[in-house]
Amino acid sequence: MNPVRVAVIGAGYWGKKVIREIREVQRNSGRAELHSVVDNSPTMLSQCQQEFGPLDYRVDYHSLLTDPNLHAVHICTPNASHFEVASAFLRHGKNVLVEKPLTLKSQDAYSLVKLAKENHLVLCTGHIHRFNNGVKEMRKAIASGELGELYYLRFRWTGFMLPQGYREVITDLAPHPFDICNYLLDIWPNKITCRGKGYRTKDNEEVAFMTAEHAGELAAQVEVSWLDREKRRDVTIVGSKGMAFLDCSEQKGTIQGPDGSEPRLLSIVPSNTLRAEVNHFVDCIADNRDARPFSNLSDGVLGARVVSILEAARESLRNERTMQLQIPRGEEILAK
């Protein structure tokens, strides 16, 4: 099989991690090949050159749009640029993986889904916890009935960060909890309430508390914070027969029965979530170009629906009220 040639757009902290993983896939299987690295900062490209050696480095992505040797791009640019960059590549026939959030506006997110569909291209969103073995074990525990009737889920996504001038904590941290929640439950919320505040800066929220209500009485509580000194990436699931806890970063989890007995440690082999995401993107592209049916586990539709939730959460915050949510189905998205 000819390797899938991928360009990384954006070579900051996360972009560098993506470059490393693509190169590892290239060394281990030859199924992917790093085509080029793009960043509008010469300083950032210089740092990449020191770490990765001679590669095709560029300060502008536009010359890649019509490059016949390029098959796909992995976009790691600032959130506000996601729609512009992703739509340009989709219009020029390139497969696209966009780091979360897919876009800042749901209308733009659904536009990307339609563009990918119309051009018969793969569109993935960087929801890496779809490839997290710990999260998969939590899903199995729910499906097995071991936890009984679910009462509520609690997500804590926290970690100290200096005051931010151009982004806020909901858009930055909440995509993963909401996506994990959907993966675990296989349903989307129908209401959301959000309260948040910026303490060191009045322009951007630095902490937020969200309640996502689902059918019946099931709810998910999501806390995101840049003020908490402790970095947490965890989920707690409480049900009638027991409780489960997972540290998503360490991929370590426990299940405790209803009688308050000692928690049982789950047997989880941690996965390299980013490498799995890269491999999955390559699989989707290979199957698509060979006209084989493929299952996109992190497709643009999922990314767009998460953006809809983020949008509703921020609207709840602004209006100080609970917002009703209507997450569109696939056919509704394409009809928009």
Buried (B, 14 or more C-beta within 10 A) or exposed (E): EEBBBBBBBBBBEBBBBBBBBBBBBBEEEEBBBBBBBBBBEEEBBEBBEEEBEEBEBBEEBEEBBEBEEBBBBBBBBEBEBBBEBBBBBBEBBBBBBBBBBBBBBBEBBBBBBBBBBEBEBBBBBBBBBBBBBBBBBBBEBBEEEBBEEBBBBBBBBBBEBEEBEEBBBBBBBBBBBBBBBBBBBEEBBBBBBBBBEBEEEEEBBBBBBBBBBBEEEBBBBBBBBBBBEEEBBBBBBBBEEBBBBBBBBEBBBBBBBEEEEEBEEBEBEEBBBBBBBBBBBBBBBBBBBEEEEBEBBBBBBBBBBBBBBBBBBBEBBEEEEBBEBEBBEEEEBBEE
